[in-house]
Amino acid sequence: MAAELSDVWQEILSELQHPDIVWQVLVLAVCLLLARFIEGRVRDRVAHSAAAVAAEGRAWLLGGSLKRVIFPLAALLLVLLARLLLKSQIHIHLLNLALPLLASLAVIRLVVYILRHSFGNAPWLASFERGFATFAWGIVALHIIGLLPEVIDMLEAAALPLGKTQITLWQMLQAVVMVAATLLGALWLSNTFEARLNQAAGMDSNFRIVLARLSRTLLTLVAVLIALPLVGLDLTTLSVFGGALGVGLGFGLQKIASNYVSGFIILLDRSIQLGNVISVGSDRGEVTRITTRYTVLRNPGGIEALVPNELLIGSVVQNESYSDRKVRFALSVQVSYDSDLDLAMRLMIAAAAAQARVLAEPAPIVLLKEFAASGINLELGGWIADPESSQGDLRSTINLAIWRAFKQHGISIPFPQYEVRLLNPPSGEKNV
């Protein structure tokens, strides 16, 4: 290791003493300045045409982290062109050294862009970016000092038996890199397809989600099936892992597979859609998200419940906005027996009709429910068109208005009254 570093250092010193080093530095500086100029022009053009790009659904193409890729890519292309034109005129060792550095920088930024575009600002992306950058720069360093071939030979010498064949560590590393590269391509294509789907305004939202997830799953599977044979791995040698995976799905992963299939069924039959207000078991809320494993219900209090999709398929679900968003609410009020029932009913209807959320059609109505022990039970029924909003504040407002109206018109709300009779009372005492 020390000998290789010494040779590299001697080569750098000899190169610095060569007369052509000035021209190489000048050419490299010009390439970098031109790359920075191209990056600035692209940024300005994107900024000036942001509205048009967004209207066409291509805002993601040159947005975010992809702008960081423009500089290393432009610099790489310019250095390659300069190297091709000057290789017969001057020494180009410095340009040869700049090529892997610029290429690794472009690869790092491109990979990070695709991941950020696919997973958003996930918390693990920052750690992955640092780890991937360290790995890429390590390979470049090994290439520069000339140790990369020796490392490859060491990896090829270490082999692991897999069935009737043997797989070297170098093959496994190639497989990992190839699968990662094809998966990144699959994510890029699936995101492009999903962006196109989002532009289809007339397409049902559930069907759009199904197509996007199916495309991502199929492209991921195709990417793996393409990548492994490219590095010399026979897929038949992985049959033992396929059998183990099947057993795992049959036992430990049964629930996950069931939820995954149930998610697609929910999206395809459109029985539950985004924005619906549903109740399943003790959970009630608005459907804000449907994933392949669970559905998110947000109740009026802001609490979100993650309901497994299997539960939505195998149990009774009350959908308050399946075919009609109108929902009935009911309030119970008890008045004394000596009250004017007609007046009490009119006051209750007026209290409900005064609320903006209560629909005029169907109109609020008051029903006489029963003659109870302490008074007459009345039920006020009305309809609202926003089931996703809380009914607590509406009920409180109507109850307060009814109480004020009853107090103003002399209608009493009785409290429980009991008559106590004494059997065989002592002499001189009467029943109370």
C-alpha positions in Angstrom: 0.0 0.0 0.0 2.8 2.4 0.9 4.6 1.6 -2.3 1.5 2.3 -4.5 1.0 5.6 -2.7 4.6 6.5 -3.2 4.4 5.8 -6.9 1.2 7.9 -7.2 2.9 10.8 -5.4 6.0 10.5 -7.6 3.8 10.5 -10.7 2.0 13.6 -9.5 5.2 15.4 -8.8 6.6 14.6 -12.2 3.4 15.7 -13.8 3.5 19.0 -12.0 7.0 19.6 -13.3 6.0 18.9 -16.9 5.5 22.1 -19.0 2.1 20.9 -20.2 0.7 21.1 -16.7 -0.1 24.8 -17.2 -2.2 24.0 -20.4 -3.9 21.1 -18.6 -4.9 23.3 -15.6 -6.1 26.0 -18.0 -8.2 23.6 -20.0 -9.7 22.0 -16.9 -10.5 25.5 -15.5 -12.2 26.5 -18.7 -14.2 23.3 -18.7 -15.4 23.9 -15.1 -16.3 27.5 -15.8 -18.3 26.6 -18.9 -20.0 23.9 -16.9 -20.9 26.4 -14.2 -22.2 28.8 -16.9 -24.4 26.0 -18.4 -25.7 25.2 -15.0 -26.6 28.9 -14.4 -28.4 29.2 -17.8 -30.4 26.1 -17.2 -31.4 27.3 -13.7 -32.5 30.7 -15.2 -34.5 29.0 -18.0 -36.2 26.7 -15.5 -37.0 29.7 -13.2 -38.4 31.8 -16.1 -40.6 29.0 -17.5 -41.6 27.4 -14.2 -45.3 28.1 -14.8 -45.3 26.5 -18.2 -43.3 23.5 -17.0 -45.6 23.0 -14.1 -48.7 23.2 -16.4 -47.3 20.4 -18.5 -46.5 18.2 -15.5 -42.7 18.3 -16.1 -41.7 20.4 -13.1 -40.1 17.4 -11.6 -37.7 17.0 -14.6 -35.4 19.9 -13.7 -36.4 20.5 -10.1 -34.8 20.0 -6.8 -31.7 17.9 -6.7 -31.5 17.3 -10.4 -30.1 20.9 -10.8 -27.1 19.7 -8.9 -26.4 17.0 -11.5 -26.1 19.5 -14.3 -22.7 20.9 -13.3 -20.8 17.5 -12.9 -22.5 16.1 -16.1 -21.6 19.2 -18.1 -18.1 19.3 -16.8 -17.7 15.6 -17.5 -18.8 16.0 -21.1 -16.5 19.0 -21.6 -13.5 17.3 -20.1 -14.1 14.2 -22.3 -14.3 16.5 -25.4 -11.1 18.3 -24.4 -9.3 15.1 -23.7 -10.3 13.8 -27.2 -9.1 16.9 -28.9 -5.9 17.4 -27.0 -4.6 13.8 -26.5 -2.3 14.1 -29.6 -1.1 17.6 -28.7 -0.2 17.7 -25.0 -0.1 15.4 -21.9 -3.6 14.8 -20.5 -2.8 13.0 -17.2 -4.6 15.7 -15.2 -7.7 15.4 -17.4 -7.6 11.7 -17.0 -7.5 12.2 -13.2 -10.5 14.6 -13.4 -12.7 12.2 -15.3 -13.4 9.6 -12.5 -13.9 12.4 -10.0 -16.5 14.2 -12.1 -18.2 10.9 -13.0 -18.4 9.8 -9.3 -19.8 13.2 -8.3 -22.5 13.0 -11.1 -23.4 9.5 -10.1 -23.8 10.4 -6.4 -26.0 13.4 -7.2 -28.1 11.5 -9.7 -28.7 8.6 -7.3 -29.7 11.0 -4.6 -32.0 12.9 -6.9 -33.9 9.7 -8.0 -34.2 8.6 -4.3 -35.5 12.0 -3.2 -38.0 12.1 -6.1 -39.2 8.6 -5.2 -39.3 8.8 -1.4 -39.5 12.5 -0.6 -37.5 13.9 2.3 -37.2 10.6 4.1 -35.1 10.8 7.2 -32.8 8.0 6.1 -31.8 9.7 2.9 -29.2 12.0 4.5 -27.4 9.0 6.1 -27.6 7.1 2.8 -26.2 10.0 0.8 -23.2 10.2 3.1 -22.6 6.4 3.1 -23.0 6.2 -0.7 -20.7 9.1 -1.3 -18.1 7.5 1.0 -18.4 4.3 -1.0 -18.1 6.0 -4.4 -15.1 8.2 -3.4 -13.4 5.1 -1.9 -13.7 3.3 -5.3 -12.3 6.3 -7.1 -9.4 6.5 -4.6 -8.6 2.8 -5.2 -8.7 3.4 -8.9 -6.4 6.4 -8.7 -3.7 4.7 -6.6 -4.0 1.5 -8.7 -5.2 -0.8 -6.0 -8.7 -1.5 -7.5 -7.5 -4.5 -9.6 -6.0 -6.1 -6.5 -9.2 -5.6 -4.5 -11.2 -7.1 -7.4 -8.9 -10.2 -7.4 -9.4 -10.7 -3.7 -13.1 -10.5 -4.1 -13.0 -13.0 -6.9 -10.9 -15.4 -4.9 -13.6 -15.6 -2.1 -16.4 -17.8 -3.2 -19.6 -19.0 -1.5 -21.3 -22.3 -2.4 -24.9 -21.9 -3.6 -26.4 -25.2 -4.7 -24.2 -26.8 -7.4 -22.5 -23.5 -8.3 -20.3 -21.0 -6.5 -20.8 -17.3 -6.3 -17.8 -15.0 -5.6 -17.9 -11.9 -3.6 -17.1 -9.9 -6.7 -20.2 -11.4 -8.4 -22.3 -10.6 -5.4 -21.0 -7.0 -5.3 -21.7 -6.7 -9.1 -25.2 -8.1 -8.5 -25.9 -5.6 -5.8 -24.7 -2.7 -7.9 -26.5 -3.9 -11.0 -29.8 -4.5 -9.1 -29.5 -1.1 -7.4 -28.9 0.6 -10.8 -31.8 -1.1 -12.5 -34.0 -0.4 -9.4 -33.2 3.3 -9.7 -34.1 3.1 -13.4 -37.4 1.4 -12.5 -38.1 4.0 -9.9 -37.4 6.7 -12.4 -39.8 5.2 -15.0 -42.5 4.5 -12.4 -42.3 8.1 -11.2 -42.5 9.3 -14.8 -45.6 7.1 -15.4 -47.2 8.3 -12.2 -46.6 11.9 -13.2 -48.4 11.2 -16.4 -51.3 9.6 -14.6 -51.7 12.6 -12.4 -52.3 14.7 -15.5 -55.3 12.5 -16.4 -58.0 14.6 -14.8 -60.8 12.4 -16.0 -59.4 9.2 -14.5 -60.7 7.9 -11.2 -58.3 8.5 -8.3 -58.5 4.9 -7.1 -57.7 3.5 -10.5 -54.9 6.0 -10.9 -53.4 4.7 -7.6 -53.7 1.1 -8.6 -52.0 1.7 -12.0 -49.2 3.6 -10.3 -48.5 0.9 -7.7 -48.8 -2.0 -10.2 -46.4 -0.2 -12.5 -43.9 0.3 -9.7 -44.2 -3.4 -8.6 -43.8 -4.8 -12.1 -40.9 -2.5 -13.0 -39.1 -3.4 -9.8 -39.6 -7.2 -10.5 -38.4 -6.8 -14.1 -35.4 -4.8 -12.9 -34.3 -7.6 -10.6 -34.9 -10.3 -13.2 -32.8 -8.3 -15.8 -30.0 -7.4 -13.4 -29.1 -10.8 -12.0 -28.5 -12.6 -15.4 -26.4 -9.6 -16.5 -23.8 -10.4 -13.8 -23.8 -14.1 -14.5 -26.1 -15.3 -11.8 -28.4 -18.1 -12.9 -31.9 -17.5 -11.6 -32.4 -21.2 -11.1 -29.9 -21.2 -8.3 -32.2 -18.9 -6.4 -35.0 -21.5 -6.4 -34.2 -22.5 -2.8 -34.7 -18.9 -1.7 -38.0 -18.8 -3.7 -39.2 -21.8 -1.8 -38.2 -20.3 1.5 -40.0 -17.1 0.6 -43.2 -19.1 -0.3 -43.1 -20.8 3.1 -42.7 -17.4 4.8 -45.6 -16.0 2.9 -47.7 -19.0 3.9 -46.9 -18.6 7.6 -45.2 -15.5 9.0 -46.1 -13.1 6.1 -49.7 -14.3 5.6 -51.2 -11.1 7.2 -49.0 -8.8 5.2 -49.9 -10.6 1.9 -53.6 -10.5 2.8 -53.4 -6.8 3.5 -51.6 -6.2 0.3 -54.2 -8.0 -1.8 -57.0 -6.4 0.2 -55.6 -2.9 -0.6 -55.8 -3.6 -4.3 -59.3 -4.9 -4.0 -60.4 -1.8 -2.2 -58.9 0.4 -4.8 -60.3 -1.5 -7.7 -63.9 -1.9 -6.5 -64.0 1.7 -5.3 -66.1 0.8 -2.3 -63.9 3.1 -0.2 -62.3 6.3 -1.7 -60.3 9.2 -0.5 -62.5 11.7 1.3 -65.1 9.1 2.4 -66.2 9.1 6.0 -66.3 5.5 7.3 -66.7 3.6 10.5 -65.1 0.3 11.2 -65.3 -1.1 14.7 -64.7 1.7 17.1 -62.8 3.8 14.6 -64.5 6.5 12.6 -63.0 9.2 10.4 -62.2 10.5 6.9 -60.2 8.4 4.6 -57.0 10.4 3.9 -54.8 7.7 2.5 -55.0 4.2 1.1 -51.7 2.2 1.0 -51.1 -1.4 0.1 -51.1 -2.4 3.8 -53.4 0.0 5.7 -55.9 2.8 5.3 -55.6 6.0 7.3 -58.7 7.4 9.0 -58.6 10.9 10.4 -61.3 11.7 13.0 -62.6 15.2 13.6 -60.3 15.4 16.7 -57.2 15.1 14.5 -56.4 11.5 15.6 -55.4 9.2 12.7 -56.1 5.5 12.9 -54.2 3.0 10.7 -56.8 0.3 9.8 -55.4 -2.9 8.2 -56.9 -3.4 4.7 -57.8 -7.0 5.6 -60.2 -5.6 8.3 -62.0 -3.4 5.8 -62.6 -6.4 3.5 -63.6 -8.9 6.1 -65.9 -6.8 8.3 -68.9 -4.5 8.1 -67.9 -0.9 7.1 -70.3 2.0 7.5 -69.6 4.5 4.7 -71.3 7.7 5.4 -70.5 9.2 2.0 -70.6 6.1 -0.3 -73.4 7.3 -2.6 -74.7 10.4 -0.7 -72.9 12.8 1.6 -76.0 13.8 3.5 -75.9 12.5 7.1 -78.7 12.7 9.7 -78.1 13.8 13.3 -80.5 13.6 16.2 -80.9 15.5 19.5 -83.1 14.3 22.4 -84.8 16.9 24.6 -87.3 16.3 27.4 -90.0 18.8 28.3 -92.5 18.8 31.2 -96.0 17.5 30.8 -97.6 20.9 31.2 -95.5 22.5 28.4 -96.9 23.7 25.0 -95.6 20.8 22.7 -96.4 22.7 19.5 -94.5 25.7 20.6 -91.6 23.5 21.9 -91.4 21.7 18.5 -91.4 25.0 16.6 -88.6 26.4 18.8 -86.5 23.3 18.3 -86.9 23.4 14.5 -86.0 27.1 14.5 -82.9 26.5 16.5 -81.7 23.9 14.1 -82.7 25.8 10.9 -80.6 28.8 12.1 -77.4 26.8 11.7 -75.6 27.2 8.4 -74.5 23.5 8.4 -78.1 22.2 8.7 -79.7 21.6 5.3 -83.0 23.2 4.4 -83.9 20.1 2.4 -84.6 17.6 4.0 -85.9 20.1 6.5 -85.4 19.6 10.3 -88.2 17.8 12.0 -89.2 17.1 15.7 -90.7 13.7 16.7 -92.4 12.8 19.9 -90.6 9.7 21.0 -92.3 8.7 24.2 -94.1 9.7 27.4 -91.4 9.2 30.0 -91.6 9.1 33.8 -90.5 12.7 34.3 -91.6 14.3 31.0 -92.2 14.0 27.3 -89.2 13.0 25.2 -88.8 14.9 21.9 -86.2 14.2 19.2 -84.9 16.8 16.8 -83.6 15.4 13.5 -81.7 17.3 10.9 -79.3 16.7 7.9 -75.8 17.9 7.2 -73.7 17.5 4.0 -70.2 17.5 5.7 -69.9 14.3 7.6 -66.1 14.7 7.8 -66.5 17.7 10.1 -67.2 17.3 13.8 -70.8 17.2 15.0 -69.9 18.1 18.6 -69.8 21.9 18.1 -73.1 21.7 16.0 -74.9 19.8 18.7 -73.6 22.1 21.4 -74.8 25.2 19.5 -78.2 23.8 18.8 -78.7 22.6 22.4 -77.7 26.1 23.7 -80.1 27.8 21.3 -82.9 25.4 22.4 -82.2 26.1 26.1 -82.3 29.8 25.6 -85.5 29.6 23.6 -87.2 27.4 26.1 -86.2 29.8 29.0 -87.5 32.8 27.1 -90.9 31.2 26.3 -91.4 29.5 29.7 -91.0 25.9 28.6 -89.4 23.9 31.4 -87.0 21.0 31.0 -87.9 18.7 34.0 -85.5 17.0 36.3 -86.1 13.5 37.5 -88.9 13.3 40.1 -89.7 10.4 42.3 -92.7 9.6 44.5 -91.9 7.7 47.7 -94.7 5.7 49.4 -94.2 4.1 52.8 -96.1 0.9 53.3 -97.7 0.5 56.8 -96.6 3.9 58.0 -96.5 4.5 61.8 -99.6 6.2 63.3 -99.7 9.9 62.7 -97.5 9.7 59.5 -98.8 10.0 55.9 -97.4 8.8 52.6 -95.0 11.3 51.0 
